[in-house]
């Protein structure tokens, strides 16, 4: 899968209304569990915290894939601009 395809797939997932709802529902469910478990149940607290972190990391990774593509496109655009300016300077230097 190319970086562009990866970025497009990630964007589809992050902007899909069903996926947005899934992320919200999972997070809200985990937070609700965290709020209701006994303070003495540190093992469950730890597990829920890890799940919340995993959910955040999952969303962050998808966002990173999108960002990587934006950076790559900008870099290509910048490289083309620099190359066109070099060619213009080279042509100007060769004129009498």
VOGUKE-484134 format. One record per residue: residue number from 1; residue in three letters; x, y, z of N, C-alpha, C in turn. Coordinates in steps of 0.001 Angstrom, whole numbers. Atoms other than C-alpha are relative to their C-alpha. Layout:
BEGIN
<rec><i>NUM</i><aa>ALA</aa><n_x>X</n_x><n_y>Y</n_y><n_z>Z</n_z><ca_x>X</ca_x><ca_y>Y</ca_y><ca_z>Z</ca_z><c_x>X</c_x><c_y>Y</c_y><c_z>Z</c_z></rec>
...
***
This chain:
BEGIN
<rec><i>1</i><aa>UNK</aa><n_x>850</n_x><n_y>-1174</n_y><n_z>0</n_z><ca_x>0</ca_x><ca_y>0</ca_y><ca_z>0</ca_z><c_x>894</c_x><c_y>1235</c_y><c_z>0</c_z></rec>
<rec><i>2</i><aa>UNK</aa><n_x>-786</n_x><n_y>-1223</n_y><n_z>86</n_z><ca_x>1403</ca_x><ca_y>3368</ca_y><ca_z>-1000</ca_z><c_x>-363</c_x><c_y>938</c_y><c_z>1149</c_z></rec>
<rec><i>3</i><aa>UNK</aa><n_x>333</n_x><n_y>-966</n_y><n_z>-1053</n_z><ca_x>1589</ca_x><ca_y>6226</ca_y><ca_z>1504</ca_z><c_x>-1294</c_x><c_y>760</c_y><c_z>-297</c_z></rec>
<rec><i>4</i><aa>UNK</aa><n_x>1232</n_x><n_y>-709</n_y><n_z>367</n_z><ca_x>-1163</ca_x><ca_y>7980</ca_y><ca_z>-430</ca_z><c_x>-1237</c_x><c_y>-858</c_y><c_z>274</c_z></rec>
<rec><i>5</i><aa>UNK</aa><n_x>1117</n_x><n_y>911</n_y><n_z>-254</n_z><ca_x>-3454</ca_x><ca_y>4943</ca_y><ca_z>-288</ca_z><c_x>-243</c_x><c_y>-163</c_y><c_z>1505</c_z></rec>
<rec><i>6</i><aa>UNK</aa><n_x>95</n_x><n_y>121</n_y><n_z>-1454</n_z><ca_x>-2702</ca_x><ca_y>4562</ca_y><ca_z>3406</ca_z><c_x>-671</c_x><c_y>1234</c_y><c_z>596</c_z></rec>
<rec><i>7</i><aa>UNK</aa><n_x>574</n_x><n_y>-1257</n_y><n_z>-495</n_z><ca_x>-3525</ca_x><ca_y>8219</ca_y><ca_z>4044</ca_z><c_x>-1480</c_x><c_y>105</c_y><c_z>-359</c_z></rec>
<rec><i>8</i><aa>UNK</aa><n_x>1405</n_x><n_y>-66</n_y><n_z>418</n_z><ca_x>-6764</ca_x><ca_y>8009</ca_y><ca_z>2045</ca_z><c_x>-859</c_x><c_y>-963</c_y><c_z>815</c_z></rec>
<rec><i>9</i><aa>UNK</aa><n_x>742</n_x><n_y>968</n_y><n_z>-819</n_z><ca_x>-7857</ca_x><ca_y>4885</ca_y><ca_z>3921</ca_z><c_x>-164</c_x><c_y>510</c_y><c_z>1429</c_z></rec>
<rec><i>10</i><aa>UNK</aa><n_x>56</n_x><n_y>-544</n_y><n_z>-1358</n_z><ca_x>-7007</ca_x><ca_y>6500</ca_y><ca_z>7248</ca_z><c_x>-1005</c_x><c_y>1141</c_y><c_z>83</c_z></rec>
<rec><i>11</i><aa>UNK</aa><n_x>945</n_x><n_y>-1121</n_y><n_z>8</n_z><ca_x>-8964</ca_x><ca_y>9609</ca_y><ca_z>6325</ca_z><c_x>-1446</c_x><c_y>-505</c_y><c_z>-77</c_z></rec>
<rec><i>12</i><aa>UNK</aa><n_x>1354</n_x><n_y>563</n_y><n_z>92</n_z><ca_x>-11998</ca_x><ca_y>7527</ca_y><ca_z>5318</ca_z><c_x>-456</c_x><c_y>-532</c_y><c_z>1362</c_z></rec>
<rec><i>13</i><aa>UNK</aa><n_x>355</n_x><n_y>539</n_y><n_z>-1319</n_z><ca_x>-11906</ca_x><ca_y>5773</ca_y><ca_z>8690</ca_z><c_x>-283</c_x><c_y>1111</c_y><c_z>1005</c_z></rec>
<rec><i>14</i><aa>UNK</aa><n_x>139</n_x><n_y>-1066</n_y><n_z>-998</n_z><ca_x>-11462</ca_x><ca_y>8942</ca_y><ca_z>10726</ca_z><c_x>-1193</c_x><c_y>911</c_y><c_z>-260</c_z></rec>
<rec><i>15</i><aa>UNK</aa><n_x>1110</n_x><n_y>-899</n_y><n_z>316</n_z><ca_x>-14201</ca_x><ca_y>10853</ca_y><ca_z>8912</ca_z><c_x>-1323</c_x><c_y>-738</c_y><c_z>-143</c_z></rec>
<rec><i>16</i><aa>UNK</aa><n_x>1224</n_x><n_y>781</n_y><n_z>113</n_z><ca_x>-16710</ca_x><ca_y>8014</ca_y><ca_z>8659</ca_z><c_x>-855</c_x><c_y>193</c_y><c_z>1255</c_z></rec>
<rec><i>17</i><aa>UNK</aa><n_x>853</n_x><n_y>-242</n_y><n_z>-1166</n_z><ca_x>-19695</ca_x><ca_y>8814</ca_y><ca_z>10923</ca_z><c_x>-135</c_x><c_y>-1217</c_y><c_z>916</c_z></rec>
<rec><i>18</i><aa>UNK</aa><n_x>121</n_x><n_y>1208</n_y><n_z>-829</n_z><ca_x>-20005</ca_x><ca_y>5206</ca_y><ca_z>12093</ca_z><c_x>1271</c_x><c_y>-195</c_y><c_z>822</c_z></rec>
<rec><i>19</i><aa>UNK</aa><n_x>-1258</n_x><n_y>169</n_y><n_z>-733</n_z><ca_x>-16313</ca_x><ca_y>5024</ca_y><ca_z>13023</ca_z><c_x>135</c_x><c_y>1061</c_y><c_z>1087</c_z></rec>
<rec><i>20</i><aa>UNK</aa><n_x>-39</n_x><n_y>-1043</n_y><n_z>-1021</n_z><ca_x>-16549</ca_x><ca_y>8349</ca_y><ca_z>14838</ca_z><c_x>-832</c_x><c_y>-414</c_y><c_z>1207</c_z></rec>
<rec><i>21</i><aa>UNK</aa><n_x>881</n_x><n_y>438</n_y><n_z>-1078</n_z><ca_x>-19455</ca_x><ca_y>6971</ca_y><ca_z>16840</ca_z><c_x>608</c_x><c_y>-1168</c_y><c_z>762</c_z></rec>
<rec><i>22</i><aa>UNK</aa><n_x>-652</n_x><n_y>1137</n_y><n_z>-650</n_z><ca_x>-17554</ca_x><ca_y>3761</ca_y><ca_z>17548</ca_z><c_x>1067</c_x><c_y>498</c_y><c_z>971</c_z></rec>
<rec><i>23</i><aa>UNK</aa><n_x>-1053</n_x><n_y>-531</n_y><n_z>-870</n_z><ca_x>-14593</ca_x><ca_y>5716</ca_y><ca_z>18944</ca_z><c_x>-598</c_x><c_y>661</c_y><c_z>1244</c_z></rec>
<rec><i>24</i><aa>UNK</aa><n_x>641</n_x><n_y>-693</n_y><n_z>-1123</n_z><ca_x>-16855</ca_x><ca_y>7880</ca_y><ca_z>21104</ca_z><c_x>-643</c_x><c_y>-1005</c_y><c_z>951</c_z></rec>
<rec><i>25</i><aa>UNK</aa><n_x>688</n_x><n_y>986</n_y><n_z>-847</n_z><ca_x>-18928</ca_x><ca_y>4923</ca_y><ca_z>22344</ca_z><c_x>987</c_x><c_y>-841</c_y><c_z>810</c_z></rec>
<rec><i>26</i><aa>UNK</aa><n_x>-1005</n_x><n_y>798</n_y><n_z>-718</n_z><ca_x>-15852</ca_x><ca_y>2863</ca_y><ca_z>23235</ca_z><c_x>595</c_x><c_y>825</c_y><c_z>1134</c_z></rec>
<rec><i>27</i><aa>UNK</aa><n_x>-608</n_x><n_y>-847</n_y><n_z>-1028</n_z><ca_x>-14268</ca_x><ca_y>5781</ca_y><ca_z>25092</ca_z><c_x>-974</c_x><c_y>257</c_y><c_z>1152</c_z></rec>
<rec><i>28</i><aa>UNK</aa><n_x>986</n_x><n_y>-273</n_y><n_z>-1046</n_z><ca_x>-17451</ca_x><ca_y>6658</ca_y><ca_z>26945</ca_z><c_x>-272</c_x><c_y>-1245</c_y><c_z>851</c_z></rec>
<rec><i>29</i><aa>UNK</aa><n_x>209</n_x><n_y>1239</n_y><n_z>-739</n_z><ca_x>-17979</ca_x><ca_y>3010</ca_y><ca_z>27906</ca_z><c_x>1140</c_x><c_y>-292</c_y><c_z>960</c_z></rec>
<rec><i>30</i><aa>UNK</aa><n_x>-1163</n_x><n_y>235</n_y><n_z>-859</n_z><ca_x>-14455</ca_x><ca_y>2694</ca_y><ca_z>29263</ca_z><c_x>43</c_x><c_y>986</c_y><c_z>1165</c_z></rec>
<rec><i>31</i><aa>UNK</aa><n_x>4</n_x><n_y>-1006</n_y><n_z>-1064</n_z><ca_x>-14705</ca_x><ca_y>5957</ca_y><ca_z>31209</ca_z><c_x>-1098</c_x><c_y>-312</c_y><c_z>1016</c_z></rec>
<rec><i>32</i><aa>UNK</aa><n_x>1097</n_x><n_y>356</n_y><n_z>-913</n_z><ca_x>-18065</ca_x><ca_y>4868</ca_y><ca_z>32655</ca_z><c_x>404</c_x><c_y>-1162</c_y><c_z>905</c_z></rec>
<rec><i>33</i><aa>UNK</aa><n_x>-473</n_x><n_y>1119</n_y><n_z>-819</n_z><ca_x>-16510</ca_x><ca_y>1591</ca_y><ca_z>33813</ca_z><c_x>1015</c_x><c_y>477</c_y><c_z>1025</c_z></rec>
<rec><i>34</i><aa>UNK</aa><n_x>-1035</n_x><n_y>-508</n_y><n_z>-896</n_z><ca_x>-13561</ca_x><ca_y>3433</ca_y><ca_z>35289</ca_z><c_x>-611</c_x><c_y>765</c_y><c_z>1169</c_z></rec>
<rec><i>35</i><aa>UNK</aa><n_x>653</n_x><n_y>-787</n_y><n_z>-1047</n_z><ca_x>-15907</ca_x><ca_y>5685</ca_y><ca_z>37245</ca_z><c_x>-770</c_x><c_y>-867</c_y><c_z>1004</c_z></rec>
<rec><i>36</i><aa>UNK</aa><n_x>847</n_x><n_y>814</n_y><n_z>-886</n_z><ca_x>-17879</ca_x><ca_y>2787</ca_y><ca_z>38737</ca_z><c_x>733</c_x><c_y>-1118</c_y><c_z>725</c_z></rec>
<rec><i>37</i><aa>UNK</aa><n_x>-692</n_x><n_y>1104</n_y><n_z>-678</n_z><ca_x>-15235</ca_x><ca_y>257</ca_y><ca_z>39737</ca_z><c_x>518</c_x><c_y>467</c_y><c_z>1358</c_z></rec>
<rec><i>38</i><aa>UNK</aa><n_x>-507</n_x><n_y>-376</n_y><n_z>-1333</n_z><ca_x>-14094</ca_x><ca_y>194</ca_y><ca_z>43353</ca_z><c_x>1446</c_x><c_y>517</c_y><c_z>-88</c_z></rec>
<rec><i>39</i><aa>UNK</aa><n_x>-1355</n_x><n_y>-555</n_y><n_z>-35</n_z><ca_x>-10980</ca_x><ca_y>2203</ca_y><ca_z>44146</ca_z><c_x>1036</c_x><c_y>-1068</c_y><c_z>316</c_z></rec>
<rec><i>40</i><aa>UNK</aa><n_x>-933</n_x><n_y>1061</n_y><n_z>-371</n_z><ca_x>-9422</ca_x><ca_y>-954</ca_y><ca_z>45516</ca_z><c_x>334</c_x><c_y>-918</c_y><c_z>-1179</c_z></rec>
<rec><i>41</i><aa>UNK</aa><n_x>-222</n_x><n_y>878</n_y><n_z>1160</n_z><ca_x>-9626</ca_x><ca_y>-2676</ca_y><ca_z>42096</ca_z><c_x>996</c_x><c_y>648</c_y><c_z>-964</c_z></rec>
<rec><i>42</i><aa>UNK</aa><n_x>-1035</n_x><n_y>-667</n_y><n_z>798</n_z><ca_x>-6355</ca_x><ca_y>-1293</ca_y><ca_z>40772</ca_z><c_x>330</c_x><c_y>-758</c_y><c_z>-1281</c_z></rec>
<rec><i>43</i><aa>UNK</aa><n_x>-288</n_x><n_y>778</n_y><n_z>1212</n_z><ca_x>-5898</ca_x><ca_y>-4133</ca_y><ca_z>38297</ca_z><c_x>-963</c_x><c_y>377</c_y><c_z>-1125</c_z></rec>
<rec><i>44</i><aa>UNK</aa><n_x>985</n_x><n_y>-385</n_y><n_z>1010</n_z><ca_x>-9120</ca_x><ca_y>-3277</ca_y><ca_z>36469</ca_z><c_x>210</c_x><c_y>1450</c_y><c_z>-426</c_z></rec>
<rec><i>45</i><aa>UNK</aa><n_x>-300</n_x><n_y>-1396</n_y><n_z>339</n_z><ca_x>-8278</ca_x><ca_y>438</ca_y><ca_z>36643</ca_z><c_x>1146</c_x><c_y>58</c_y><c_z>-1006</c_z></rec>
<rec><i>46</i><aa>UNK</aa><n_x>-1165</n_x><n_y>36</n_y><n_z>872</n_z><ca_x>-4946</ca_x><ca_y>-327</ca_y><ca_z>35027</ca_z><c_x>-387</c_x><c_y>-507</c_y><c_z>-1394</c_z></rec>
<rec><i>47</i><aa>UNK</aa><n_x>424</n_x><n_y>558</n_y><n_z>1286</n_z><ca_x>-6543</ca_x><ca_y>-2445</ca_y><ca_z>32278</ca_z><c_x>-822</c_x><c_y>997</c_y><c_z>-802</c_z></rec>
<rec><i>48</i><aa>UNK</aa><n_x>831</n_x><n_y>-988</n_y><n_z>692</n_z><ca_x>-9108</ca_x><ca_y>217</ca_y><ca_z>31448</ca_z><c_x>857</c_x><c_y>1168</c_y><c_z>-491</c_z></rec>
<rec><i>49</i><aa>UNK</aa><n_x>-906</n_x><n_y>-1076</n_y><n_z>405</n_z><ca_x>-6411</ca_x><ca_y>2882</ca_y><ca_z>31381</ca_z><c_x>797</c_x><c_y>-412</c_y><c_z>-1236</c_z></rec>
<rec><i>50</i><aa>UNK</aa><n_x>-725</n_x><n_y>486</n_y><n_z>1172</n_z><ca_x>-4414</ca_x><ca_y>757</ca_y><ca_z>28956</ca_z><c_x>-893</c_x><c_y>-13</c_y><c_z>-1242</c_z></rec>
<rec><i>51</i><aa>UNK</aa><n_x>935</n_x><n_y>6</n_y><n_z>1127</n_z><ca_x>-7499</ca_x><ca_y>343</ca_y><ca_z>26752</ca_z><c_x>-250</c_x><c_y>1414</c_y><c_z>-517</c_z></rec>
<rec><i>52</i><aa>UNK</aa><n_x>184</n_x><n_y>-1393</n_y><n_z>409</n_z><ca_x>-8068</ca_x><ca_y>4106</ca_y><ca_z>26729</ca_z><c_x>1224</c_x><c_y>508</c_y><c_z>-762</c_z></rec>
<rec><i>53</i><aa>UNK</aa><n_x>-1223</n_x><n_y>-403</n_y><n_z>677</n_z><ca_x>-4443</ca_x><ca_y>4655</ca_y><ca_z>25774</ca_z><c_x>106</c_x><c_y>-647</c_y><c_z>-1376</c_z></rec>
<rec><i>54</i><aa>UNK</aa><n_x>-21</n_x><n_y>699</n_y><n_z>1283</n_z><ca_x>-4701</ca_x><ca_y>2053</ca_y><ca_z>23020</ca_z><c_x>-951</c_x><c_y>660</c_y><c_z>-987</c_z></rec>
<rec><i>55</i><aa>UNK</aa><n_x>962</n_x><n_y>-680</n_y><n_z>862</n_z><ca_x>-7802</ca_x><ca_y>3742</ca_y><ca_z>21622</ca_z><c_x>572</c_x><c_y>1325</c_y><c_z>-504</c_z></rec>
<rec><i>56</i><aa>UNK</aa><n_x>-619</n_x><n_y>-1281</n_y><n_z>383</n_z><ca_x>-6012</ca_x><ca_y>7117</ca_y><ca_z>21634</ca_z><c_x>1152</c_x><c_y>-221</c_y><c_z>-979</c_z></rec>
<rec><i>57</i><aa>UNK</aa><n_x>-1123</n_x><n_y>292</n_y><n_z>894</n_z><ca_x>-2915</ca_x><ca_y>5590</ca_y><ca_z>20030</ca_z><c_x>-480</c_x><c_y>-436</c_y><c_z>-1385</c_z></rec>
<rec><i>58</i><aa>UNK</aa><n_x>570</n_x><n_y>452</n_y><n_z>1268</n_z><ca_x>-5051</ca_x><ca_y>3937</ca_y><ca_z>17341</ca_z><c_x>-447</c_x><c_y>1200</c_y><c_z>-835</c_z></rec>
<rec><i>59</i><aa>UNK</aa><n_x>442</n_x><n_y>-1201</n_y><n_z>704</n_z><ca_x>-6684</ca_x><ca_y>7243</ca_y><ca_z>16426</ca_z><c_x>1194</c_x><c_y>867</c_y><c_z>-398</c_z></rec>
<rec><i>60</i><aa>UNK</aa><n_x>-1196</n_x><n_y>-784</n_y><n_z>302</n_z><ca_x>-3318</ca_x><ca_y>8984</ca_y><ca_z>16599</ca_z><c_x>786</c_x><c_y>-550</c_y><c_z>-1169</c_z></rec>
<rec><i>61</i><aa>UNK</aa><n_x>-725</n_x><n_y>623</n_y><n_z>1107</n_z><ca_x>-1731</ca_x><ca_y>6499</ca_y><ca_z>14230</ca_z><c_x>-704</c_x><c_y>287</c_y><c_z>-1321</c_z></rec>
<rec><i>62</i><aa>UNK</aa><n_x>747</n_x><n_y>-327</n_y><n_z>1218</n_z><ca_x>-4507</ca_x><ca_y>7034</ca_y><ca_z>11682</ca_z><c_x>234</c_x><c_y>1462</c_y><c_z>-404</c_z></rec>
<rec><i>63</i><aa>UNK</aa><n_x>-260</n_x><n_y>-1421</n_y><n_z>277</n_z><ca_x>-4029</ca_x><ca_y>10808</ca_y><ca_z>11984</ca_z><c_x>1411</c_x><c_y>207</c_y><c_z>-529</c_z></rec>
<rec><i>64</i><aa>UNK</aa><n_x>-1389</n_x><n_y>-103</n_y><n_z>472</n_z><ca_x>-284</ca_x><ca_y>10367</ca_y><ca_z>11523</ca_z><c_x>121</c_x><c_y>-421</c_y><c_z>-1454</c_z></rec>
<rec><i>65</i><aa>UNK</aa><n_x>-28</n_x><n_y>431</n_y><n_z>1398</n_z><ca_x>-835</ca_x><ca_y>8443</ca_y><ca_z>8297</ca_z><c_x>-514</c_x><c_y>1112</c_y><c_z>-907</c_z></rec>
<rec><i>66</i><aa>UNK</aa><n_x>528</n_x><n_y>-1114</n_y><n_z>792</n_z><ca_x>-2930</ca_x><ca_y>11342</ca_y><ca_z>7017</ca_z><c_x>1025</c_x><c_y>1135</c_y><c_z>-65</c_z></rec>
<rec><i>67</i><aa>UNK</aa><n_x>-982</n_x><n_y>-1079</n_y><n_z>-49</n_z><ca_x>-330</ca_x><ca_y>13873</ca_y><ca_z>8127</ca_z><c_x>1239</c_x><c_y>-291</c_y><c_z>-813</c_z></rec>
<rec><i>68</i><aa>UNK</aa><n_x>-1182</n_x><n_y>379</n_y><n_z>779</n_z><ca_x>2515</ca_x><ca_y>11955</ca_y><ca_z>6533</ca_z><c_x>-228</c_x><c_y>268</c_y><c_z>-1477</c_z></rec>
<rec><i>69</i><aa>UNK</aa><n_x>317</n_x><n_y>-230</n_y><n_z>1410</n_z><ca_x>764</ca_x><ca_y>12177</ca_y><ca_z>3170</ca_z><c_x>-20</c_x><c_y>1488</c_y><c_z>-315</c_z></rec>
<rec><i>70</i><aa>UNK</aa><n_x>23</n_x><n_y>-1452</n_y><n_z>199</n_z><ca_x>189</ca_x><ca_y>15919</ca_y><ca_z>3555</ca_z><c_x>1422</c_x><c_y>528</c_y><c_z>-98</c_z></rec>
<rec><i>71</i><aa>UNK</aa><n_x>-1404</n_x><n_y>-425</n_y><n_z>14</n_z><ca_x>3877</ca_x><ca_y>16410</ca_y><ca_z>4327</ca_z><c_x>680</c_x><c_y>-443</c_y><c_z>-1296</c_z></rec>
<rec><i>72</i><aa>UNK</aa><n_x>-614</n_x><n_y>519</n_y><n_z>1227</n_z><ca_x>4909</ca_x><ca_y>14219</ca_y><ca_z>1391</ca_z><c_x>-440</c_x><c_y>822</c_y><c_z>-1217</c_z></rec>
<rec><i>73</i><aa>UNK</aa><n_x>493</n_x><n_y>-811</n_y><n_z>1121</n_z><ca_x>2677</ca_x><ca_y>16165</ca_y><ca_z>-1033</ca_z><c_x>624</c_x><c_y>1385</c_y><c_z>12</c_z></rec>
<rec><i>74</i><aa>UNK</aa><n_x>-619</n_x><n_y>-1321</n_y><n_z>-109</n_z><ca_x>4052</ca_x><ca_y>19461</ca_y><ca_z>274</ca_z><c_x>1471</c_x><c_y>-63</c_y><c_z>-418</c_z></rec>
<rec><i>75</i><aa>UNK</aa><n_x>-1414</n_x><n_y>152</n_y><n_z>352</n_z><ca_x>7619</ca_x><ca_y>18189</ca_y><ca_z>-92</ca_z><c_x>167</c_x><c_y>-114</c_y><c_z>-1521</c_z></rec>
<rec><i>76</i><aa>UNK</aa><n_x>-60</n_x><n_y>146</n_y><n_z>1460</n_z><ca_x>6978</ca_x><ca_y>17173</ca_y><ca_z>-3716</ca_z><c_x>-240</c_x><c_y>1352</c_y><c_z>-666</c_z></rec>
<rec><i>77</i><aa>UNK</aa><n_x>307</n_x><n_y>-1323</n_y><n_z>550</n_z><ca_x>5431</ca_x><ca_y>20573</ca_y><ca_z>-4449</ca_z><c_x>1189</c_x><c_y>944</c_y><c_z>179</c_z></rec>
<rec><i>78</i><aa>UNK</aa><n_x>-1151</n_x><n_y>-845</n_y><n_z>-286</n_z><ca_x>8376</ca_x><ca_y>22311</ca_y><ca_z>-2811</ca_z><c_x>1182</c_x><c_y>-369</c_y><c_z>-897</c_z></rec>
<rec><i>79</i><aa>UNK</aa><n_x>-1096</n_x><n_y>453</n_y><n_z>866</n_z><ca_x>10903</ca_x><ca_y>20199</ca_y><ca_z>-4753</ca_z><c_x>-208</c_x><c_y>450</c_y><c_z>-1440</c_z></rec>
<rec><i>80</i><aa>UNK</aa><n_x>296</n_x><n_y>-452</n_y><n_z>1361</n_z><ca_x>9159</ca_x><ca_y>21028</ca_y><ca_z>-8043</ca_z><c_x>226</c_x><c_y>1495</c_y><c_z>-136</c_z></rec>
<rec><i>81</i><aa>UNK</aa><n_x>-201</n_x><n_y>-1447</n_y><n_z>23</n_z><ca_x>9198</ca_x><ca_y>24728</ca_y><ca_z>-7178</ca_z><c_x>1488</c_x><c_y>327</c_y><c_z>-46</c_z></rec>
<rec><i>82</i><aa>UNK</aa><n_x>-1443</n_x><n_y>-250</n_y><n_z>-38</n_z><ca_x>12905</ca_x><ca_y>24657</ca_y><ca_z>-6350</ca_z><c_x>640</c_x><c_y>-366</c_y><c_z>-1334</c_z></rec>
<rec><i>83</i><aa>UNK</aa><n_x>-554</n_x><n_y>426</n_y><n_z>1284</n_z><ca_x>13694</ca_x><ca_y>22738</ca_y><ca_z>-9526</ca_z><c_x>-344</c_x><c_y>999</c_y><c_z>-1103</c_z></rec>
<rec><i>84</i><aa>UNK</aa><n_x>375</n_x><n_y>-972</n_y><n_z>1033</n_z><ca_x>11753</ca_x><ca_y>25229</ca_y><ca_z>-11665</ca_z><c_x>822</c_x><c_y>1283</c_y><c_z>144</c_z></rec>
<rec><i>85</i><aa>UNK</aa><n_x>-816</n_x><n_y>-1208</n_y><n_z>-217</n_z><ca_x>13663</ca_x><ca_y>28129</ca_y><ca_z>-10076</ca_z><c_x>1442</c_x><c_y>-238</c_y><c_z>-436</c_z></rec>
<rec><i>86</i><aa>UNK</aa><n_x>-1361</n_x><n_y>329</n_y><n_z>451</n_z><ca_x>16990</ca_x><ca_y>26362</ca_y><ca_z>-10702</ca_z><c_x>93</c_x><c_y>26</c_y><c_z>-1516</c_z></rec>
<rec><i>87</i><aa>UNK</aa><n_x>10</n_x><n_y>-1</n_y><n_z>1463</n_z><ca_x>16052</ca_x><ca_y>25823</ca_y><ca_z>-14332</ca_z><c_x>-72</c_x><c_y>1423</c_y><c_z>-536</c_z></rec>
<rec><i>88</i><aa>UNK</aa><n_x>101</n_x><n_y>-1416</n_y><n_z>415</n_z><ca_x>15071</ca_x><ca_y>29487</ca_y><ca_z>-14647</ca_z><c_x>1313</c_x><c_y>722</c_y><c_z>184</c_z></rec>
<rec><i>89</i><aa>UNK</aa><n_x>-1302</n_x><n_y>-627</n_y><n_z>-223</n_z><ca_x>18374</ca_x><ca_y>30591</ca_y><ca_z>-13141</ca_z><c_x>1028</c_x><c_y>-507</c_y><c_z>-995</c_z></rec>
<rec><i>90</i><aa>UNK</aa><n_x>-936</n_x><n_y>560</n_y><n_z>965</n_z><ca_x>20289</ca_x><ca_y>28228</ca_y><ca_z>-15423</ca_z><c_x>-236</c_x><c_y>600</c_y><c_z>-1381</c_z></rec>
<rec><i>91</i><aa>UNK</aa><n_x>303</n_x><n_y>-612</n_y><n_z>1304</n_z><ca_x>18490</ca_x><ca_y>29609</ca_y><ca_z>-18494</ca_z><c_x>465</c_x><c_y>1446</c_y><c_z>-32</c_z></rec>
<rec><i>92</i><aa>UNK</aa><n_x>-409</n_x><n_y>-1399</n_y><n_z>-72</n_z><ca_x>19131</ca_x><ca_y>33162</ca_y><ca_z>-17355</ca_z><c_x>1517</c_x><c_y>128</c_y><c_z>-63</c_z></rec>
<rec><i>93</i><aa>UNK</aa><n_x>-1467</n_x><n_y>-45</n_y><n_z>0</n_z><ca_x>22827</ca_x><ca_y>32401</ca_y><ca_z>-16845</ca_z><c_x>561</c_x><c_y>-302</c_y><c_z>-1379</c_z></rec>
<rec><i>94</i><aa>UNK</aa><n_x>-472</n_x><n_y>375</n_y><n_z>1345</n_z><ca_x>23145</ca_x><ca_y>30974</ca_y><ca_z>-20385</ca_z><c_x>-338</c_x><c_y>1016</c_y><c_z>-1050</c_z></rec>
<rec><i>95</i><aa>UNK</aa><n_x>349</n_x><n_y>-1051</n_y><n_z>960</n_z><ca_x>21625</ca_x><ca_y>34054</ca_y><ca_z>-22075</ca_z><c_x>1132</c_x><c_y>1015</c_y><c_z>-54</c_z></rec>
<rec><i>96</i><aa>UNK</aa><n_x>-1074</n_x><n_y>-1019</n_y><n_z>133</n_z><ca_x>24077</ca_x><ca_y>36597</ca_y><ca_z>-23481</ca_z><c_x>-357</c_x><c_y>1331</c_y><c_z>557</c_z></rec>
***
